[in-house]
């Protein structure tokens, strides 16, 4: 019996089709779709405030430091929308320009605190051992010291000003981020892909930048916005006590301090800067609250 051999069918190489990565627009749309309503409300208010502060030099009707005692304590009018203060200065102009100092100081403080705290927290969480114990004991020590005490101490040495205010708030401000980053790093260390990367011989730097930092961004961002609102209030309180921005510079807290004696006669002098501080703190708190809810939802809590 002869076995007939049939020619084998030619092998055709099928093209390998990989799933397409979503476009930047689709990823951004998905990011917005999953946010809580507080995130949207806070973002709108905060963006409006930032826009007004950015264009303040061009839309301010008057020089915020220009005095005219003949126009002191004028009620709101067409010429002075929010009236004038006890030195005849335009309240609206001072409100716009003064917000630039308050928000900028708070933003710089939060950025420095996030950078320092995240770096120390990740190093502490990855190193463990003696270095971890030393860093955490330093954090415990600084957490016990109020911001105002540090500010008074630095003012006594260097004098009041922007640098003193930023330094005093940053010295203590990084500690919550260090604790958070350390906790997140310890949680990430126990995951399988971290162990696999270590077995494959990946360097510590690669693991930190490739796996640890990307998984800590959103929780730290949520806390950063929440702390930003706290820093706004703290900056205002220190300036109100005379430990921050000094006259004749415009500042929301200084405006509140100057308006105390004239609150009954001109309530707008207190309402305007107080409302500005309140809305700014509320907006960033809502943003942080929205991000925090999404972070908890993603982690299954």
PAVORO-783258 format. One record per residue (C-alpha): x, y, z. Coordinates in pm, 1 decimal. Layout:
PAVORO-783258
+----------+----------+----------+
|       xx |       yy |       zz |
+----------+----------+----------+
|        X |        Y |        Z |
...
+----------+----------+----------+
END
This chain:
PAVORO-783258
+----------+----------+----------+
|       xx |       yy |       zz |
+----------+----------+----------+
|      0.0 |      0.0 |      0.0 |
|    139.6 |    324.4 |   -101.5 |
|     80.1 |    628.8 |    106.3 |
|     18.1 |    937.3 |   -100.9 |
|    187.4 |   1248.3 |     23.5 |
|    -12.5 |   1563.5 |     -3.7 |
|    173.8 |   1888.3 |    -26.6 |
|    151.7 |   2077.2 |    298.8 |
|    -33.4 |   2406.7 |    293.9 |
|    188.3 |   2711.5 |    296.1 |
|    223.7 |   2876.8 |    632.5 |
|     90.7 |   3231.3 |    623.7 |
|    224.2 |   3468.2 |    888.6 |
|    -66.0 |   3658.5 |   1035.7 |
|      9.0 |   4013.9 |   1142.2 |
|     27.1 |   4061.5 |   1516.5 |
|   -224.9 |   4323.2 |   1622.0 |
|   -167.4 |   4482.7 |   1959.3 |
|   -441.3 |   4672.1 |   2136.5 |
|   -418.6 |   5040.6 |   2067.0 |
|   -334.3 |   5264.0 |   2358.1 |
|   -611.9 |   5512.4 |   2433.3 |
|   -544.2 |   5860.9 |   2307.8 |
|   -457.3 |   6141.3 |   2543.8 |
|   -802.0 |   6293.5 |   2492.1 |
|   -978.8 |   5967.2 |   2582.2 |
|   -765.6 |   5920.9 |   2892.6 |
|   -835.1 |   6279.1 |   2999.0 |
|  -1207.5 |   6229.7 |   2933.4 |
|  -1204.6 |   5911.9 |   3142.9 |
|  -1022.3 |   6098.3 |   3419.3 |
|  -1291.8 |   6368.2 |   3425.5 |
|  -1575.4 |   6115.6 |   3404.4 |
|  -1466.8 |   5935.7 |   3721.9 |
|  -1430.3 |   6247.3 |   3939.0 |
|  -1663.6 |   6343.1 |   4222.4 |
|  -1877.5 |   6657.2 |   4187.4 |
|  -1670.4 |   6837.3 |   4450.0 |
|  -1371.5 |   6810.6 |   4218.0 |
|  -1556.9 |   6995.5 |   3940.9 |
|  -1698.2 |   7264.9 |   4167.6 |
|  -1365.6 |   7326.3 |   4337.4 |
|  -1176.9 |   7331.1 |   4007.1 |
|  -1408.0 |   7591.1 |   3853.0 |
|  -1385.2 |   7823.4 |   4154.5 |
|  -1008.7 |   7779.8 |   4186.7 |
|   -943.3 |   7837.3 |   3814.4 |
|  -1151.0 |   8155.7 |   3819.0 |
|   -955.0 |   8283.1 |   4120.5 |
|   -619.6 |   8196.4 |   3960.7 |
|   -722.5 |   8362.1 |   3633.9 |
|   -817.8 |   8682.5 |   3814.0 |
|   -490.4 |   8684.8 |   4006.4 |
|   -282.3 |   8623.6 |   3693.0 |
|   -439.3 |   8910.5 |   3499.7 |
|   -462.2 |   9133.0 |   3809.5 |
|   -194.4 |   9382.6 |   3694.7 |
|   -393.2 |   9448.8 |   3377.2 |
|   -744.8 |   9463.5 |   3524.0 |
|   -674.2 |   9644.4 |   3851.7 |
|   -838.2 |   9987.3 |   3811.6 |
|   -588.7 |  10169.4 |   4038.3 |
|   -248.0 |  10137.5 |   4195.6 |
|   -309.6 |   9931.6 |   4512.7 |
|    -56.7 |  10136.9 |   4711.8 |
|   -180.7 |  10480.0 |   4597.4 |
|   -326.9 |  10678.5 |   4887.4 |
|   -584.4 |  10955.8 |   4872.2 |
|   -702.5 |  11063.3 |   5216.4 |
|   -978.8 |  11275.5 |   5067.5 |
|  -1144.6 |  10953.7 |   4945.7 |
|  -1093.5 |  10748.0 |   5261.5 |
|  -1370.6 |  10502.1 |   5357.9 |
|  -1580.0 |  10574.1 |   5049.8 |
|  -1870.1 |  10336.2 |   4994.3 |
|  -1875.8 |  10114.9 |   4681.9 |
|  -1951.4 |  10316.2 |   4370.1 |
|  -1905.9 |  10312.1 |   3993.5 |
|  -1553.9 |  10449.6 |   4032.5 |
|  -1458.1 |  10222.3 |   4326.1 |
|  -1650.0 |   9897.3 |   4298.0 |
|  -1560.2 |   9779.6 |   4650.8 |
|  -1501.1 |  10122.3 |   4800.2 |
|  -1180.8 |  10257.7 |   4954.9 |
|  -1000.6 |  10180.3 |   5280.5 |
|   -892.5 |  10408.7 |   5565.4 |
|   -607.3 |  10548.9 |   5353.5 |
|   -816.3 |  10605.0 |   5042.5 |
|   -676.0 |  10302.6 |   4857.4 |
|   -894.8 |  10108.5 |   4615.9 |
|  -1013.0 |   9788.8 |   4785.3 |
|  -1066.9 |   9598.0 |   4459.8 |
|   -713.1 |   9666.5 |   4338.5 |
|   -566.7 |   9563.0 |   4671.3 |
|   -782.1 |   9249.6 |   4673.2 |
|   -657.0 |   9140.8 |   4329.8 |
|   -291.1 |   9219.1 |   4390.3 |
|   -294.1 |   9097.3 |   4750.3 |
|   -423.6 |   8757.3 |   4647.5 |
|   -115.1 |   8702.8 |   4433.9 |
|    106.5 |   8711.7 |   4743.3 |
|   -117.7 |   8492.6 |   4960.2 |
|   -178.9 |   8220.9 |   4699.1 |
|    181.3 |   8223.6 |   4573.3 |
|    327.7 |   8181.4 |   4921.6 |
|     84.4 |   7897.6 |   4999.8 |
|    155.9 |   7728.6 |   4664.2 |
|    534.7 |   7748.3 |   4703.4 |
|    507.6 |   7611.1 |   5056.6 |
|    293.5 |   7316.2 |   4947.3 |
|    517.0 |   7235.1 |   4648.0 |
|    830.1 |   7234.9 |   4865.6 |
|    655.5 |   7030.9 |   5134.3 |
|    534.8 |   6771.4 |   4882.3 |
|    878.8 |   6739.2 |   4720.7 |
|   1069.7 |   6709.0 |   5049.0 |
|    813.8 |   6491.1 |   5226.3 |
|    762.1 |   6251.1 |   4935.2 |
|   1136.4 |   6205.5 |   4885.6 |
|   1202.9 |   6138.5 |   5254.1 |
|    897.5 |   5913.8 |   5289.6 |
|    987.8 |   5695.2 |   4991.9 |
|   1352.2 |   5666.2 |   5100.7 |
|   1237.1 |   5574.8 |   5451.3 |
|    988.3 |   5316.3 |   5325.3 |
|   1235.9 |   5153.3 |   5089.4 |
|   1533.9 |   5149.9 |   5325.4 |
|   1372.7 |   5032.1 |   5650.8 |
|   1614.5 |   4967.4 |   5937.5 |
|   1805.8 |   5238.4 |   6123.2 |
|   1756.1 |   5509.0 |   5859.1 |
|   1379.7 |   5457.2 |   5867.8 |
|   1374.4 |   5489.0 |   6247.1 |
|   1582.3 |   5808.4 |   6245.6 |
|   1370.9 |   5977.1 |   5977.5 |
|   1042.0 |   5887.5 |   6146.3 |
|   1162.9 |   6013.8 |   6484.4 |
|   1252.9 |   6345.6 |   6320.0 |
|    903.0 |   6356.6 |   6171.9 |
|    749.4 |   6289.5 |   6514.8 |
|    954.0 |   6570.8 |   6665.8 |
|    858.8 |   6828.3 |   6401.6 |
|    489.7 |   6735.3 |   6404.1 |
|    477.7 |   6832.7 |   6771.7 |
|    594.6 |   7189.9 |   6691.5 |
|    322.0 |   7434.1 |   6571.7 |
|    382.0 |   7646.1 |   6260.9 |
|    338.3 |   7968.4 |   6458.2 |
|    619.8 |   7879.2 |   6699.4 |
|    860.3 |   7818.3 |   6410.8 |
|    748.3 |   8142.3 |   6244.2 |
|    804.2 |   8348.7 |   6559.8 |
|   1146.9 |   8191.7 |   6607.5 |
|   1256.4 |   8264.8 |   6250.3 |
|   1112.3 |   8616.7 |   6256.3 |
|   1315.6 |   8688.9 |   6569.4 |
|   1631.4 |   8582.5 |   6384.3 |
|   1579.4 |   8693.5 |   6023.5 |
|   1293.0 |   8941.7 |   6047.4 |
|    948.7 |   8918.4 |   5881.7 |
|    912.6 |   8866.7 |   5507.2 |
|    829.9 |   8623.9 |   5230.1 |
|   1134.5 |   8401.8 |   5280.8 |
|   1074.2 |   8372.2 |   5654.0 |
|    709.6 |   8283.3 |   5600.7 |
|    786.0 |   8016.5 |   5339.2 |
|   1067.3 |   7866.4 |   5546.4 |
|    862.4 |   7850.2 |   5866.4 |
|    571.6 |   7674.5 |   5693.0 |
|    794.6 |   7432.6 |   5500.4 |
|   1002.7 |   7322.3 |   5800.6 |
|    696.4 |   7156.1 |   5952.4 |
|    478.7 |   7123.9 |   5640.8 |
|    664.2 |   6831.1 |   5480.9 |
|    601.7 |   6589.7 |   5769.1 |
|    245.6 |   6476.2 |   5675.4 |
|    362.6 |   6398.6 |   5321.5 |
|    658.8 |   6200.6 |   5454.6 |
|    430.8 |   5984.1 |   5666.7 |
|    187.0 |   5932.7 |   5379.5 |
|    461.5 |   5850.9 |   5127.6 |
|    622.4 |   5606.2 |   5369.4 |
|    292.5 |   5427.2 |   5431.7 |
|    218.0 |   5401.2 |   5061.5 |
|    570.4 |   5277.3 |   4990.4 |
|    543.1 |   5005.3 |   5255.5 |
|    214.6 |   4892.9 |   5098.2 |
|    365.3 |   4891.0 |   4748.5 |
|    671.0 |   4695.0 |   4869.4 |
|    451.6 |   4392.3 |   4941.7 |
|    311.2 |   4367.8 |   4590.4 |
|    415.1 |   4093.2 |   4352.6 |
|    551.6 |   4315.8 |   4075.8 |
|    794.2 |   4479.7 |   4320.8 |
|    924.6 |   4139.5 |   4427.4 |
|    952.3 |   4034.0 |   4064.0 |
|   1149.0 |   4349.1 |   3980.6 |
|   1386.1 |   4283.9 |   4271.1 |
|   1436.9 |   3921.0 |   4163.6 |
|   1515.0 |   4036.5 |   3810.0 |
|   1787.7 |   4260.0 |   3948.6 |
|   1626.5 |   4598.7 |   3889.0 |
|   1801.4 |   4882.6 |   4067.1 |
|   1643.4 |   5064.8 |   4358.9 |
|   1625.4 |   5384.2 |   4153.0 |
|   1439.6 |   5205.7 |   3872.8 |
|   1187.6 |   5054.7 |   4116.3 |
|   1126.2 |   5390.6 |   4282.6 |
|   1074.1 |   5589.1 |   3961.5 |
|    898.6 |   5313.2 |   3765.8 |
|    672.6 |   5160.3 |   4028.7 |
|    667.2 |   5348.2 |   4359.4 |
|    626.5 |   5711.6 |   4253.4 |
|    353.2 |   5651.4 |   3988.7 |
|    145.2 |   5462.8 |   4249.2 |
|    173.6 |   5740.0 |   4508.2 |
|     84.4 |   6038.4 |   4287.7 |
|   -293.5 |   6051.9 |   4334.5 |
|   -309.7 |   5997.5 |   4712.6 |
|    -36.5 |   6257.7 |   4764.8 |
|   -206.3 |   6498.7 |   4521.4 |
|   -532.5 |   6468.0 |   4713.9 |
|   -361.6 |   6546.0 |   5044.0 |
|   -163.9 |   6828.5 |   4880.6 |
|   -482.8 |   7008.9 |   4779.4 |
|   -630.3 |   6956.7 |   5125.1 |
|   -313.2 |   7094.4 |   5283.7 |
|   -312.5 |   7385.3 |   5037.7 |
|   -635.6 |   7510.9 |   5190.8 |
|   -481.9 |   7477.6 |   5535.3 |
|   -173.0 |   7671.3 |   5423.3 |
|   -389.7 |   7953.7 |   5289.9 |
|   -548.6 |   7992.5 |   5631.1 |
|   -211.0 |   7965.9 |   5806.3 |
|    -48.2 |   8224.2 |   5578.3 |
|   -337.8 |   8457.3 |   5644.2 |
|   -312.3 |   8404.3 |   6018.6 |
|     61.6 |   8471.7 |   6029.3 |
|     28.4 |   8781.4 |   5813.2 |
|   -256.6 |   8896.2 |   6034.9 |
|    -19.6 |   8869.5 |   6332.6 |
|    244.6 |   9071.7 |   6148.9 |
|    477.3 |   8775.1 |   6086.6 |
|    440.5 |   8762.3 |   5708.0 |
|    389.1 |   9020.3 |   5436.2 |
|    465.4 |   9370.9 |   5559.0 |
|    297.5 |   9701.7 |   5466.1 |
|    263.0 |   9873.9 |   5227.4 |
|    234.7 |   9547.9 |   5031.5 |
|   -122.0 |   9429.3 |   4974.0 |
|   -226.2 |   9103.1 |   5133.5 |
|   -566.4 |   8956.1 |   5219.1 |
|   -478.8 |   8903.8 |   5586.4 |
|   -326.8 |   9251.2 |   5616.5 |
|   -645.7 |   9393.1 |   5469.1 |
|   -842.1 |   9212.3 |   5740.7 |
|   -608.5 |   9343.3 |   6010.0 |
|   -637.2 |   9702.5 |   5882.7 |
|  -1017.6 |   9677.2 |   5859.6 |
|  -1079.2 |   9579.9 |   6221.9 |
|  -1126.6 |   9936.2 |   6341.2 |
|  -1364.5 |  10020.1 |   6055.4 |
|  -1570.2 |   9699.8 |   6036.3 |
|  -1893.0 |   9858.1 |   6159.3 |
|  -1867.8 |  10162.7 |   5934.5 |
|  -1742.0 |   9974.9 |   5624.2 |
|  -1827.1 |   9602.2 |   5646.3 |
|  -1704.1 |   9549.8 |   5289.6 |
|  -1346.3 |   9600.4 |   5411.8 |
|  -1379.3 |   9278.9 |   5613.4 |
|  -1616.3 |   9087.8 |   5384.2 |
|  -1407.4 |   9122.3 |   5065.9 |
|  -1073.6 |   8974.0 |   5184.9 |
|  -1248.6 |   8729.7 |   5419.0 |
|  -1461.7 |   8594.8 |   5134.3 |
|  -1155.2 |   8569.5 |   4909.2 |
|   -968.5 |   8359.2 |   5165.6 |
|  -1278.2 |   8145.8 |   5229.0 |
|  -1346.7 |   8072.8 |   4859.9 |
|   -981.6 |   7996.0 |   4786.5 |
|   -953.6 |   7755.1 |   5079.2 |
|  -1292.2 |   7597.9 |   5000.9 |
|  -1209.3 |   7541.5 |   4633.3 |
|   -880.8 |   7357.7 |   4692.6 |
|  -1038.5 |   7159.3 |   4976.6 |
|  -1314.9 |   7045.5 |   4742.4 |
|  -1056.6 |   6946.1 |   4480.0 |
|   -865.2 |   6742.2 |   4735.8 |
|  -1189.6 |   6590.5 |   4866.1 |
|  -1290.6 |   6483.0 |   4515.4 |
|   -951.1 |   6326.7 |   4446.4 |
|   -948.9 |   6157.8 |   4785.7 |
|  -1288.6 |   5995.2 |   4723.8 |
|  -1166.9 |   5863.3 |   4388.5 |
|   -848.6 |   5727.4 |   4548.9 |
|  -1050.3 |   5541.5 |   4815.3 |
|  -1285.7 |   5404.8 |   4547.7 |
|   -993.7 |   5279.1 |   4339.0 |
|   -833.7 |   5109.2 |   4641.0 |
|  -1161.7 |   4938.2 |   4732.4 |
|  -1220.0 |   5121.8 |   5064.0 |
+----------+----------+----------+
END
